[in-house]
Amino acid sequence: MGLPKSVKEVWDRIISYLGSSSEMRGTAEWLKSITPMYIKDNVLYLGAPTEYVREWIEEHYFHLLREALDRLGYSRMDIKILVTGKSSSRKERPDLLNRIVTGDSLLRKFTFDNFVAGKEHEMLLAVAHRIGKDGKSRFNPFVIYGSSGRGKTHLLHAIGNAIKDNHPRLKIRYVHAETFLNDMMESIRDGGMHRFRNRYRNLDVLLFDGLEFLEGKSNLQQEFLNTINYLLDRGAQVVVASLKPLRSLLIREEIRSRLISGLEMEVEKPSLETRYSILRSKAEFEGVDVPDEILWEIARMDIYDVRALEGIILRLSAYMSMRPDMDGLGYRSFLRMIRDLVPARREFDLEEVIQAGIRITGIGEEVLLSGDRTRRVLHLRYAIIYIAREKGNLPYTVIGKALRRNHSTIINGWKRARKLYAKNQEFRELVETIMAEVEGQSSYS
């Protein structure tokens, strides 16, 4: 893609992209202080008011700026941040930092109204809405988890904004684990841990993002545990978001135990219909006229990251603004333009799943395909059926042929497998271990 017409245009697109990113982590306040300057020799020059702000952005948010350029099609463009105001030492901290750590840090644009949800999100949203309405609930702590780009951060801010609207007197704070760590380290260096603890314990609602960041950080885990214990004991609402479920996190058992005493729910991957709705909503927001057949074609691709879906529309918007003379974008040209965002398709191999299950459990193939109905063998069959239906969307007849079972037996096995997956942790771990083995990245020992 060629260069934009002006530095303001590319900066506006970066801001728009970051505004839709759940990784923003409070960058809005910092980026308000940045001024787009000029583009020269394929380098985007930005101005920071002080040396402190420049260093902070380069250290904490430069990767997000880089990602935005890549996703918008400016991958060959570099970024350089210059200090345009008076130099400031690290000891001379701007008021900006105080606003970030003492305010609620809520991004007002993330609300329930603009969270595009499908049927797969009904129960999760019902709980989130209840907390937003009541300010606190029996779902405490409330833990949400899911892969990157599912909208976890959006939901945290939506809950916080709803509480703020319904209960303006309540003290609310959104914080990412990385910010929590940085704030803690600053307080230790300054000898002000009492202020740090007051800041996070004098709350009615804590919205904590990025729980997985605690892994391997013993001091951070201890401070987090102390904080949530204090808050929960005095009845404050705690909402936590994580990339992984609690059982898979390498954290202290005391933290896991305290969090699992509440409610844990997954932000499930968006369905085909939800992916289409996300694309349509973003296209309307950007004012881009994308034919329905192209939106449905994108929705059918194996893209479950909401940011990636929105990035496709942003890239299309940028392309069309560069080529206003074009009557339309050819389908092949469009696919070439987004090919780096589309994951390579991989055919589902049921035999590979069966063999992985045999290797993991030690159950022989003859036993698996026989009439043996012992618990171990049944669970392996159910796990294979679950993966074949959930991940491969295979017909019952195909699964039955592979397992030497009739159509009705496979249907019954599918029903039992779903119940087991919902209620039995051992069975869930078997399913996930088989899938990790198939994908070549086992996450269980």
VMD Tcl script that draws the C-alpha trace (Angstrom):
set ca {
  {0.00 0.00 0.00}
  {1.29 3.48 -0.83}
  {1.82 6.27 1.63}
  {-1.24 8.12 2.96}
  {-1.98 11.64 1.82}
  {-1.04 13.15 5.17}
  {0.54 12.27 8.49}
  {-2.75 13.14 10.20}
  {-4.54 10.55 8.10}
  {-2.25 7.69 9.12}
  {-2.30 8.81 12.77}
  {-6.11 8.94 12.77}
  {-6.15 5.38 11.41}
  {-3.74 4.21 14.09}
  {-5.92 5.76 16.81}
  {-9.02 4.16 15.27}
  {-7.33 0.75 15.21}
  {-6.08 1.00 18.78}
  {-9.51 2.14 19.88}
  {-10.88 -1.24 18.78}
  {-8.04 -3.21 20.37}
  {-8.57 -4.95 23.70}
  {-4.81 -4.69 24.33}
  {-5.02 -0.91 24.60}
  {-4.51 -1.10 28.38}
  {-5.04 2.59 29.06}
  {-3.01 3.96 26.14}
  {-5.73 6.50 25.36}
  {-4.53 9.00 27.98}
  {-0.92 8.70 26.87}
  {-1.62 8.99 23.15}
  {-3.56 12.21 23.74}
  {-0.21 13.80 24.53}
  {1.40 12.61 21.27}
  {1.43 14.86 18.19}
  {1.79 13.48 14.64}
  {4.57 15.55 13.03}
  {5.50 14.41 9.51}
  {6.43 11.45 7.31}
  {9.86 11.37 5.74}
  {11.74 8.52 4.03}
  {8.98 6.10 5.04}
  {9.33 7.03 8.73}
  {6.41 8.34 10.79}
  {7.69 11.02 13.16}
  {5.69 11.62 16.35}
  {6.19 14.29 18.99}
  {6.17 13.68 22.76}
  {5.97 16.60 25.22}
  {8.69 15.25 27.54}
  {11.50 12.70 27.63}
  {9.59 10.78 30.31}
  {6.52 10.39 28.12}
  {8.66 9.38 25.12}
  {10.46 6.69 27.13}
  {7.24 5.42 28.68}
  {5.50 5.02 25.31}
  {8.52 3.39 23.68}
  {8.84 0.94 26.57}
  {5.17 0.03 27.07}
  {3.18 0.82 23.92}
  {5.55 0.88 20.96}
  {4.55 -2.70 20.03}
  {0.89 -1.60 19.74}
  {1.82 1.28 17.40}
  {3.91 -1.16 15.35}
  {1.04 -3.65 15.22}
  {-1.38 -0.94 14.07}
  {0.88 0.03 11.15}
  {1.29 -3.62 10.13}
  {-2.43 -4.35 10.29}
  {-3.28 -1.20 8.31}
  {-0.92 -2.15 5.51}
  {1.98 0.19 6.37}
  {4.38 -2.62 7.36}
  {7.35 -0.91 5.66}
  {6.87 2.29 7.61}
  {8.99 2.90 10.71}
  {8.17 5.02 13.77}
  {10.34 7.54 15.55}
  {9.27 9.54 18.61}
  {10.92 12.92 19.19}
  {10.78 15.13 22.27}
  {9.16 18.41 21.24}
  {8.74 20.05 24.66}
  {11.12 20.74 27.52}
  {13.10 17.75 28.66}
  {11.94 16.04 31.84}
  {13.83 13.68 34.12}
  {12.24 10.52 35.50}
  {11.81 12.26 38.85}
  {9.66 14.94 37.25}
  {6.58 12.88 36.57}
  {3.83 14.54 34.55}
  {0.29 14.95 35.80}
  {-0.64 12.42 33.12}
  {0.73 9.54 35.21}
  {-1.30 10.64 38.20}
  {-4.46 10.74 36.11}
  {-3.88 7.17 34.97}
  {-3.22 5.59 38.34}
  {-5.66 7.61 40.44}
  {-8.61 7.67 38.02}
  {-10.87 4.73 37.23}
  {-9.02 4.17 33.89}
  {-12.29 3.19 32.22}
  {-12.57 3.60 28.46}
  {-16.04 5.02 27.97}
  {-16.33 3.80 24.40}
  {-16.46 0.15 25.52}
  {-20.06 -0.52 26.52}
  {-22.55 -3.38 26.41}
  {-24.35 -1.60 23.56}
  {-21.39 -1.90 21.18}
  {-20.28 -5.38 22.24}
  {-21.36 -7.53 19.28}
  {-22.54 -10.79 20.83}
  {-24.11 -14.02 19.65}
  {-26.05 -16.83 21.30}
  {-22.75 -18.29 22.49}
  {-22.37 -15.25 24.79}
  {-25.89 -15.18 26.30}
  {-25.09 -16.58 29.76}
  {-21.83 -14.65 30.06}
  {-23.53 -11.37 29.16}
  {-26.41 -12.05 31.52}
  {-23.98 -12.26 34.44}
  {-21.99 -9.23 33.25}
  {-25.18 -7.16 32.87}
  {-26.32 -8.14 36.37}
  {-23.03 -7.00 37.90}
  {-23.20 -3.77 35.89}
  {-26.73 -3.14 37.12}
  {-26.27 -4.06 40.79}
  {-22.70 -2.89 41.34}
  {-21.92 -6.16 43.09}
  {-23.47 -9.58 43.07}
  {-23.28 -13.13 44.36}
  {-21.06 -13.83 41.35}
  {-18.00 -12.67 43.24}
  {-15.28 -12.97 42.20}
  {-16.27 -13.21 38.54}
  {-13.57 -14.63 36.26}
  {-13.75 -14.54 32.46}
  {-11.23 -16.23 30.21}
  {-10.65 -16.84 26.52}
  {-8.12 -16.52 23.74}
  {-6.76 -13.16 22.65}
  {-9.19 -10.99 20.73}
  {-12.41 -12.41 22.19}
  {-13.47 -9.13 23.84}
  {-12.49 -9.75 27.47}
  {-11.13 -6.23 27.99}
  {-14.21 -4.76 26.29}
  {-16.41 -6.62 28.77}
  {-14.41 -5.42 31.77}
  {-14.81 -1.81 30.68}
  {-18.49 -2.38 29.81}
  {-19.15 -3.72 33.33}
  {-17.27 -0.79 34.84}
  {-19.08 1.79 32.73}
  {-22.47 0.28 33.56}
  {-21.67 0.38 37.29}
  {-20.45 3.95 36.95}
  {-23.74 4.97 35.28}
  {-25.95 3.10 37.75}
  {-23.93 3.73 40.93}
  {-21.88 6.91 40.45}
  {-20.73 6.97 44.08}
  {-18.98 3.61 43.92}
  {-15.18 3.64 43.59}
  {-14.19 1.65 40.50}
  {-10.82 0.93 38.95}
  {-9.78 -0.95 35.81}
  {-6.15 -2.09 35.83}
  {-4.06 -4.42 33.70}
  {-1.68 -6.72 35.57}
  {1.30 -5.04 33.88}
  {0.19 -1.63 35.11}
  {-0.43 -3.11 38.57}
  {3.18 -4.38 38.57}
  {4.62 -1.07 37.32}
  {2.66 0.83 39.95}
  {3.85 -1.55 42.66}
  {7.51 -1.23 41.59}
  {7.28 2.58 41.46}
  {5.81 2.56 44.97}
  {8.55 0.27 46.30}
  {11.25 2.56 44.88}
  {9.56 5.63 46.33}
  {8.87 4.03 49.72}
  {5.15 4.58 49.22}
  {3.65 1.06 49.41}
  {1.03 2.32 51.85}
  {-0.29 4.65 49.13}
  {-0.25 1.81 46.61}
  {-2.24 -0.45 48.91}
  {-4.74 2.29 49.76}
  {-5.20 2.97 46.06}
  {-6.24 -0.59 45.28}
  {-7.91 -1.60 48.52}
  {-10.09 1.46 48.97}
  {-12.34 0.30 46.12}
  {-15.88 -0.95 45.67}
  {-15.10 -2.58 42.31}
  {-11.78 -3.90 40.95}
  {-11.59 -4.85 37.26}
  {-8.32 -6.76 36.82}
  {-7.10 -7.64 33.32}
  {-4.35 -10.02 32.19}
  {-4.23 -12.50 35.08}
  {-1.80 -14.69 33.09}
  {0.80 -11.92 33.48}
  {1.19 -13.01 37.13}
  {2.77 -16.34 36.14}
  {6.32 -16.68 37.45}
  {6.18 -13.43 39.47}
  {5.98 -14.45 43.14}
  {6.02 -10.95 44.67}
  {3.33 -9.74 42.27}
  {1.19 -12.79 43.06}
  {1.50 -12.12 46.78}
  {0.42 -8.49 46.41}
  {-2.48 -9.47 44.14}
  {-3.58 -12.13 46.63}
  {-3.43 -9.66 49.51}
  {-5.44 -7.15 47.47}
  {-8.28 -9.46 46.42}
  {-8.48 -11.05 49.87}
  {-8.92 -7.60 51.43}
  {-11.50 -6.52 48.84}
  {-13.55 -9.73 48.90}
  {-13.55 -9.89 52.69}
  {-15.14 -6.44 52.85}
  {-17.68 -7.25 50.12}
  {-16.16 -5.39 47.16}
  {-16.82 -6.76 43.67}
  {-13.83 -8.29 41.85}
  {-13.90 -9.10 38.12}
  {-10.85 -10.75 36.55}
  {-9.95 -11.53 32.92}
  {-7.42 -14.13 31.78}
  {-6.19 -15.74 28.58}
  {-6.28 -19.15 30.27}
  {-8.74 -20.91 32.58}
  {-7.76 -20.92 36.24}
  {-6.83 -24.62 36.17}
  {-4.17 -23.95 33.49}
  {-2.50 -20.94 35.11}
  {0.85 -21.30 36.86}
  {-0.19 -19.30 39.91}
  {-0.27 -19.89 43.66}
  {-2.93 -22.31 44.81}
  {-4.27 -19.70 47.25}
  {-5.07 -17.36 44.33}
  {-6.69 -20.14 42.33}
  {-8.73 -21.23 45.34}
  {-9.93 -17.71 46.11}
  {-10.93 -16.98 42.51}
  {-12.56 -20.34 41.81}
  {-14.83 -19.80 44.82}
  {-16.78 -17.39 42.61}
  {-17.92 -17.90 39.02}
  {-15.64 -18.67 36.07}
  {-16.92 -18.41 32.48}
  {-15.35 -18.61 29.05}
  {-15.71 -15.92 26.39}
  {-16.35 -18.45 23.65}
  {-15.11 -18.00 20.12}
  {-17.61 -16.10 17.93}
  {-19.89 -18.23 15.77}
  {-20.24 -17.75 12.02}
  {-23.26 -15.46 12.49}
  {-21.49 -13.45 15.20}
  {-18.40 -13.02 13.02}
  {-20.59 -11.70 10.22}
  {-22.31 -9.27 12.64}
  {-18.92 -8.02 13.86}
  {-17.77 -7.39 10.29}
  {-21.02 -5.68 9.31}
  {-20.97 -3.48 12.43}
  {-17.37 -2.40 11.85}
  {-18.01 -1.71 8.15}
  {-20.97 0.51 9.04}
  {-18.92 2.31 11.69}
  {-16.12 2.96 9.18}
  {-18.60 3.97 6.47}
  {-17.31 1.28 4.10}
  {-19.74 -0.31 1.66}
  {-18.70 -3.98 1.62}
  {-20.92 -6.44 -0.30}
  {-22.63 -9.05 1.86}
  {-21.09 -11.92 -0.07}
  {-17.59 -10.71 0.83}
  {-18.53 -10.24 4.50}
  {-19.91 -13.79 4.64}
  {-16.80 -15.12 2.90}
  {-14.58 -13.45 5.51}
  {-16.85 -14.77 8.29}
  {-16.36 -18.32 6.98}
  {-12.60 -18.04 7.35}
  {-11.03 -19.48 10.50}
  {-10.60 -16.08 12.15}
  {-11.89 -15.89 15.73}
  {-9.87 -12.86 16.85}
  {-12.26 -9.90 16.83}
  {-9.36 -7.47 16.38}
  {-8.23 -9.35 13.27}
  {-11.76 -9.21 11.83}
  {-11.97 -5.48 12.51}
  {-8.46 -5.07 11.10}
  {-9.65 -6.48 7.77}
  {-12.35 -3.82 7.55}
  {-9.88 -1.09 8.55}
  {-7.45 -2.27 5.89}
  {-10.23 -2.27 3.31}
  {-11.24 1.23 4.41}
  {-7.65 2.44 4.07}
  {-7.30 0.84 0.63}
  {-10.51 2.39 -0.65}
  {-9.53 5.83 0.65}
  {-6.25 5.54 -1.28}
  {-8.07 4.48 -4.46}
  {-11.24 6.61 -4.59}
  {-11.30 6.34 -8.38}
  {-11.96 2.60 -8.26}
  {-15.51 1.37 -8.86}
  {-14.92 -1.61 -6.64}
  {-12.37 -4.07 -5.33}
  {-12.06 -7.38 -7.14}
  {-12.51 -10.47 -4.98}
  {-9.08 -11.90 -5.83}
  {-7.42 -8.56 -5.16}
  {-9.22 -8.41 -1.83}
  {-8.02 -11.88 -0.81}
  {-4.44 -10.94 -1.72}
  {-4.75 -7.80 0.39}
  {-5.75 -9.73 3.54}
  {-3.85 -12.98 3.03}
  {-1.46 -12.26 5.93}
  {-4.46 -12.04 8.29}
  {-6.02 -15.34 7.22}
  {-4.76 -18.48 8.98}
  {-3.77 -21.42 6.82}
  {-6.56 -23.96 6.63}
  {-5.84 -27.41 8.01}
  {-7.98 -30.42 7.22}
  {-9.44 -32.17 10.27}
  {-7.99 -35.69 10.55}
  {-10.12 -37.99 12.72}
  {-7.59 -40.83 12.52}
  {-4.93 -38.48 13.88}
  {-7.20 -37.69 16.84}
  {-7.80 -41.39 17.50}
  {-4.09 -42.21 17.42}
  {-3.28 -39.26 19.72}
  {-5.87 -40.54 22.21}
  {-4.38 -44.04 22.08}
  {-0.87 -42.71 22.71}
  {-1.95 -40.55 25.64}
  {-4.13 -43.10 27.44}
  {-2.24 -46.29 26.55}
  {-5.51 -47.92 25.53}
  {-4.97 -50.20 22.54}
  {-6.84 -49.59 19.29}
  {-8.46 -53.04 19.45}
  {-9.82 -52.27 22.93}
  {-11.05 -48.83 21.85}
  {-12.97 -50.31 18.91}
  {-14.25 -53.33 20.88}
  {-17.31 -53.63 23.10}
  {-15.33 -52.71 26.23}
  {-17.39 -50.34 28.39}
  {-15.00 -49.67 31.27}
  {-14.82 -46.04 32.39}
  {-11.38 -45.30 30.86}
  {-12.33 -46.70 27.47}
  {-15.72 -44.98 27.42}
  {-14.13 -41.63 28.29}
  {-11.63 -41.98 25.45}
  {-14.44 -42.78 22.99}
  {-16.47 -39.82 24.25}
  {-13.42 -37.54 24.00}
  {-12.87 -38.57 20.37}
  {-16.56 -38.02 19.58}
  {-16.49 -34.62 21.31}
  {-13.43 -33.45 19.36}
  {-14.79 -34.81 16.07}
  {-18.06 -32.92 16.51}
  {-16.82 -29.74 18.24}
  {-13.57 -29.20 16.32}
  {-14.16 -31.09 13.08}
  {-17.95 -30.76 12.70}
  {-17.93 -34.31 11.28}
  {-21.18 -36.18 10.54}
  {-22.26 -38.89 12.98}
  {-21.95 -41.52 10.26}
  {-18.29 -40.68 9.62}
  {-17.46 -40.86 13.34}
  {-19.42 -44.09 13.69}
  {-17.52 -45.72 10.84}
  {-14.18 -44.78 12.40}
  {-15.17 -46.09 15.86}
  {-17.19 -49.06 14.54}
  {-20.38 -47.81 16.13}
  {-23.85 -47.19 14.73}
  {-25.43 -43.80 14.17}
  {-27.59 -43.75 17.34}
  {-24.66 -44.82 19.54}
  {-22.59 -41.87 18.31}
  {-25.47 -39.44 18.90}
  {-25.84 -40.75 22.45}
  {-22.06 -40.53 22.93}
  {-22.08 -36.88 21.77}
  {-24.76 -36.01 24.35}
  {-22.82 -37.73 27.13}
  {-19.55 -36.11 26.02}
  {-21.02 -32.59 26.23}
  {-22.28 -33.23 29.76}
  {-18.92 -34.65 30.81}
  {-17.04 -31.72 29.32}
  {-19.21 -29.28 31.25}
  {-18.98 -31.05 34.62}
  {-15.93 -33.32 34.71}
  {-12.49 -31.67 34.92}
  {-10.65 -34.94 34.26}
  {-12.58 -35.43 31.03}
  {-11.93 -31.80 29.95}
  {-8.23 -32.29 30.52}
  {-8.27 -35.47 28.42}
  {-9.97 -33.63 25.55}
  {-7.56 -30.70 25.75}
  {-4.51 -32.95 26.04}
  {-5.52 -34.86 22.91}
  {-6.08 -31.60 21.03}
  {-2.74 -30.22 22.20}
  {-1.05 -33.44 21.05}
  {-2.69 -33.16 17.64}
  {-1.63 -29.53 17.35}
  {1.91 -30.39 18.44}
  {1.91 -28.14 21.50}
  {0.87 -30.16 24.53}
  {0.05 -27.94 27.50}
  {-0.29 -30.76 30.03}
  {2.34 -32.96 31.58}
}
mol new
graphics top color blue
foreach p $ca { graphics top sphere $p radius 0.5 }
foreach p [lrange $ca 0 end-1] q [lrange $ca 1 end] { graphics top cylinder $p $q radius 0.2 }
display resetview
